[in-house]
Amino acid sequence: MSNSKLAVFGGIPFISGPLSSFQSIGEDEVTAATEVIRGGILSAYIGAPGPGFMGGEKVQQFEAQAADYFGVKHAIAVNSWTSGLIASVGAIGLEPGDEVITTPWTMAATATAILHWNGIPIFADIDPDSFNICPKSVEKLVTKKTKAIFAVDIFGQSADMEALRAIANRHGLRLLCDTAQSPGALYENAYTGTFADIGGFSLNYHKHIHCGEGGVLVTNDDNLARRLCLIRNHAEAVVRTEDINELSNMLGYNFRMGEIEAAIASVQLSKLQGRVESRQRIASELNEGLNNLSGLNTPKVSLGATHVYYVYGMTLDIDTIGVSRARLVEALRAEGVPALVVGYQNLHMLPMFRHKIAYGTKGFPWNSPYCTSDIQYGPGLCPTAEKLHNETFLGINICMNELPPEDVAKIVETFHKVWTQLDQLKS
Ligand SMILES: *Cc1c(COP(=O)(O)O)cnc(C)c1O
């Protein structure tokens, strides 16, 4: 079979039909959602001081469950993780023009949450093995204007939080972490997200667990928790103190999660461990099947971390393989390999950053009295991230699937089919 004609040259695709589908919502979620609908209270929030300020029964139950699960003092539910990111940056008291060092290899919301408060995103390069923000690169970028480091646990494993915490402590910075892709992953025996001043998870449809749209913040800091709750629910109408600091970044939003979503999220959270174990099983089968292909590097798990494989991220040694990534991907796709992730993000290359068009057309907040340094984005800023994105990174999205061993085996065999015929792809 592995010698049969490559599909890219007109042969029969190795994987003909779709792989096993995965239904992440079961009867338990249906029952939980139905109970809320029958009760008629779909949200119990009130944007004013008093009992309704913290939301309804299901929201509060989900928060208690999440705080217990992740081992933190406070879990705060929000209507999306993007809302959670915006609330995080507001809560630490960012001033316009403050710099926040983050990674370009992430979903755009990590960086736009900084811009949201008129902060300046500064992109550090990433580590070529973990794809997470590189502490050495971070340290070089610290200036008098730096206020925080915003790490991301990309693809399902923790950034080097120990090193980042040391840098943060040395310079008096806050440490935030976007752990959207790594719920249930461990870092030094604690759950990811809990090592940062504020961390948290996305509950959108594409993540390990979901409730449609939603997110949950985690923190051990009482003051930050209070500020997060205020930003979530109309702070401007709730804060009635004369304390000036208390009012900063308290414009207030409606980032509130509804009761149906909270009820579903509770059931989903009880399934997280099972999801994590199944993604780890898929990854270990892929590791075993793919690690002897020359020039293909399977994911590296960092010391002291466990990986929950939102994306199974590989790198290609193009010189060894002798075929470009584009050609390989063309061949793999023709054989029917699903969910390939070809490159990832280079946020510093997005037009919004390169041309500094965020608020209006005149370059705000970069071109303003608040931003005193000459910030430039574009090629050359993060060479490792650029090379990975343009040439050498190849991933498989396994988070959305519950692939049984026979499906994983098919993917593995397809890679072998392509690899045994690399010579033909060269010509
Ligand atoms: C999914 C994701 C987000 C956004 O989460 P939403 O719940 O869709 O708003 C942010 N950051 C990362 C790294 C993500 O993967």
The ligand as an SDF file (V2000), in Angstrom:
LIG
                    3D

 15 15  0  0  0  0  0  0  0  0999 V2000
   -9.4260   30.3080   21.4680 C   0  0  0  0  0  0  0  0  0  0  0  0
   -8.3870   31.2290   21.9130 C   0  0  0  0  0  0  0  0  0  0  0  0
   -8.6870   32.5460   22.3340 C   0  0  0  0  0  0  0  0  0  0  0  0
  -10.0470   33.1540   22.2130 C   0  0  0  0  0  0  0  0  0  0  0  0
  -11.0250   32.5020   22.9510 O   0  0  0  0  0  0  0  0  0  0  0  0
  -12.5840   32.8340   22.6510 P   0  0  0  0  0  0  0  0  0  0  0  0
  -13.2990   32.0740   23.7400 O   0  0  0  0  0  0  0  0  0  0  0  0
  -12.8880   32.3140   21.2960 O   0  0  0  0  0  0  0  0  0  0  0  0
  -12.7860   34.2870   22.7710 O   0  0  0  0  0  0  0  0  0  0  0  0
   -7.6510   33.3170   22.7990 C   0  0  0  0  0  0  0  0  0  0  0  0
   -6.3950   32.8690   22.8550 N   0  0  0  0  0  0  0  0  0  0  0  0
   -6.0630   31.6270   22.4400 C   0  0  0  0  0  0  0  0  0  0  0  0
   -4.6440   31.1790   22.5330 C   0  0  0  0  0  0  0  0  0  0  0  0
   -7.0410   30.7710   21.9390 C   0  0  0  0  0  0  0  0  0  0  0  0
   -6.7020   29.5550   21.5080 O   0  0  0  0  0  0  0  0  0  0  0  0
  1  2  1  0
  2  3  1  0
  2 14  2  0
  3  4  1  0
  3 10  2  0
  4  5  1  0
  5  6  1  0
  6  7  2  0
  6  8  1  0
  6  9  1  0
 10 11  1  0
 11 12  2  0
 12 13  1  0
 12 14  1  0
 14 15  1  0
M  END
$$$$
